Amino acid sequence: MLRIIQGELYRIRKNRLFFICLLLSTFFMFAYALTFHYDTVKAAGPQGNIPSLNGFSEFLFSDYSLLIPITIFQLVYSTEDYQKGVHEVLFAKGISRIDFFFGKLFALWTALIFYLIFSFFMAYIFIFLIWIKQPYIEVSFIKIIGYLVLQILCFVGYSSFLWLLSCLIPYRNIVLVVVFFLLGTLYLYLTRISGALDLEYSFYKYWIVGLSDEMGIDVYMNQLPTILITDAIYIFFPVGAAYWIFQKANLRKHESR
């Protein structure tokens, strides 16, 4: 499995689409910094509250801009193996399905974590540059770091869901349309349904993507057990279902038993 992980990470490092996604993320982070600065500093005026990095950290997850680049990359990268017949070549060399499945999945998670850390780094670089003349900023670094770690786990859960869809629908164009249709539907309707029904355990509030918008830095510690349990479900259930589908799929002619 280690060889698969190393090989997949090398492929990702050489993949131009991944670097395009990093450039898109950089652009989005710059736009976030400018927007947050305008909304919280300029709009508040001289008598407004001192801008806080806590607020900026929450603002980073206010929409789907972080999701779009990594969603496109993972779906394209995951379905590429089906189109090129990579499975058959590796199976013919004695690579087992379980090694290939989890090796590629762990490599994708590693790339996802790098993508997020890079995005967070660029976001805070931009906001510090913009706030260079405003040194009196309330900062809680421990809470921010914990908050970002939880968000990374949420994205891992989302990545697991994409992995399941890639195994279920191994066709690039179709799975892209399905995923973005689901994202649009959830964004436009489920938020309003949850609000209208005043659900205590809102599906959107604790959905992996929606969690980014609903989880506040000041209160996430109180919600930690619920968040971790929900996140674990969104990681382990899709991975288990995807592995079952992957085991049943007809992917080889020369797979060694």
URWO-V201765 format. One record per residue. N is the residue number from 1. RES is the residue in one small letter. PSI is psi as a letter, one per 30 degrees, with the letter a starting at -180 (none if undefined). D_LAST is the distance of its C-alpha to the last C-alpha in whole Angstrom. Layout:
BEGIN
N:RES:PSI:D_LAST, N:RES:PSI:D_LAST
END
This chain:
BEGIN
1:m:e:17, 2:l:e:20, 3:r:e:19, 4:i:e:18, 5:i:e:22, 6:q:e:24, 7:g:e:23, 8:e:e:23, 9:l:e:27, 10:y:e:28, 11:r:e:27, 12:i:e:29, 13:r:f:32, 14:k:g:32, 15:n:k:32, 16:r:e:35, 17:l:e:35, 18:f:e:34, 19:f:e:38, 20:i:e:39, 21:c:e:38, 22:l:e:40, 23:l:e:43, 24:l:e:43, 25:s:e:43, 26:t:e:46, 27:f:e:48, 28:f:e:47, 29:m:e:48, 30:f:e:51, 31:a:e:52, 32:y:e:51, 33:a:e:54, 34:l:e:57, 35:t:e:56, 36:f:e:56, 37:h:e:59, 38:y:e:61, 39:d:e:60, 40:t:f:61, 41:v:e:64, 42:k:e:66, 43:a:e:66, 44:a:e:67, 45:g:a:70, 46:p:e:72, 47:q:g:72, 48:g:l:68, 49:n:l:66, 50:i:k:64, 51:p:k:61, 52:s:k:58, 53:l:f:55, 54:n:e:53, 55:g:e:54, 56:f:e:53, 57:s:e:49, 58:e:e:50, 59:f:f:51, 60:l:f:48, 61:f:g:46, 62:s:f:48, 63:d:a:46, 64:y:g:43, 65:s:e:44, 66:l:f:41, 67:l:e:39, 68:i:e:39, 69:p:e:38, 70:i:f:35, 71:t:e:34, 72:i:e:34, 73:f:e:32, 74:q:e:29, 75:l:e:29, 76:v:e:29, 77:y:e:27, 78:s:e:24, 79:t:f:24, 80:e:e:25, 81:d:e:21, 82:y:e:21, 83:q:e:23, 84:k:f:22, 85:g:h:19, 86:v:e:18, 87:h:e:14, 88:e:e:13, 89:v:e:15, 90:l:e:13, 91:f:e:10, 92:a:f:10, 93:k:g:12, 94:g:g:9, 95:i:k:10, 96:s:l:8, 97:r:e:10, 98:i:e:12, 99:d:e:13, 100:f:e:14, 101:f:e:16, 102:f:f:18, 103:g:e:19, 104:k:e:20, 105:l:e:22, 106:f:e:24, 107:a:e:25, 108:l:e:26, 109:w:e:28, 110:t:e:29, 111:a:e:31, 112:l:e:32, 113:i:e:34, 114:f:e:35, 115:y:e:37, 116:l:e:38, 117:i:e:40, 118:f:e:41, 119:s:e:43, 120:f:e:44, 121:f:e:46, 122:m:e:47, 123:a:e:49, 124:y:e:50, 125:i:e:52, 126:f:e:53, 127:i:e:55, 128:f:e:56, 129:l:e:58, 130:i:e:59, 131:w:g:61, 132:i:f:62, 133:k:g:65, 134:q:i:65, 135:p:f:64, 136:y:i:65, 137:i:k:61, 138:e:k:60, 139:v:k:57, 140:s:i:54, 141:f:e:51, 142:i:e:50, 143:k:e:49, 144:i:e:48, 145:i:e:46, 146:g:e:44, 147:y:e:45, 148:l:e:43, 149:v:e:40, 150:l:e:40, 151:q:e:40, 152:i:e:37, 153:l:e:35, 154:c:e:36, 155:f:e:35, 156:v:e:31, 157:g:e:31, 158:y:e:32, 159:s:e:30, 160:s:e:27, 161:f:e:29, 162:l:e:28, 163:w:e:25, 164:l:e:24, 165:l:e:26, 166:s:e:25, 167:c:e:21, 168:l:e:23, 169:i:i:25, 170:p:h:24, 171:y:k:27, 172:r:e:29, 173:n:e:33, 174:i:e:32, 175:v:e:30, 176:l:e:33, 177:v:e:36, 178:v:e:34, 179:v:e:34, 180:f:f:38, 181:f:e:39, 182:l:e:38, 183:l:e:39, 184:g:e:43, 185:t:e:43, 186:l:e:42, 187:y:e:45, 188:l:e:47, 189:y:e:47, 190:l:e:46, 191:t:e:48, 192:r:e:51, 193:i:e:50, 194:s:e:49, 195:g:e:52, 196:a:e:54, 197:l:f:53, 198:d:h:53, 199:l:k:50, 200:e:e:50, 201:y:i:46, 202:s:k:46, 203:f:e:42, 204:y:e:43, 205:k:e:45, 206:y:g:41, 207:w:k:39, 208:i:e:37, 209:v:e:39, 210:g:f:42, 211:l:e:42, 212:s:e:43, 213:d:f:47, 214:e:f:47, 215:m:j:47, 216:g:k:50, 217:i:e:50, 218:d:f:53, 219:v:f:51, 220:y:f:48, 221:m:e:48, 222:n:f:49, 223:q:g:46, 224:l:e:44, 225:p:e:42, 226:t:e:42, 227:i:e:40, 228:l:e:38, 229:i:e:37, 230:t:e:37, 231:d:e:35, 232:a:e:32, 233:i:e:31, 234:y:f:31, 235:i:e:29, 236:f:e:26, 237:f:e:27, 238:p:e:26, 239:v:e:23, 240:g:e:21, 241:a:e:22, 242:a:e:21, 243:y:e:17, 244:w:e:17, 245:i:e:18, 246:f:e:15, 247:q:e:13, 248:k:f:14, 249:a:k:15, 250:n:j:14, 251:l:f:13, 252:r:l:11, 253:k:f:11, 254:h:g:9, 255:e:k:6, 256:s:k:4, 257:r:none:0
END
